[in-house]
Amino acid sequence: MWIYACNCSCPDDYRLRPLNAATDADLIDTLWPNHHQGSRFLIKRLIEWNANMGVYTADSGELVAWCLR
């Protein structure tokens, strides 16, 4: 498995951290334009098996952006 280092920063109001399949897959699936029967399963697997990142608000922890691989 490859591990990549990322020297990234966000504005103070946001946090960059790995996605969580248990808490983030439903929201991503709901907003994904290619949503279909079985897409939530696909998204959960992408999060669990690959390196993915999300941008969260610092105050509420709300997921506001993401990158799935």
Sequence and secondary structure as in RCSB ss.txt:
>XXXX:A:sequence
MWIYACNCSCPDDYRLRPLNAATDADLIDTLWPNHHQGSRFLIKRLIEWNANMGVYTADSGELVAWCLR
>XXXX:A:secstr
           TTEEEEE  HHHHHHHHHHH TT  TTHHHHHHHHHHHS  EEEEETTT  EEEEE  
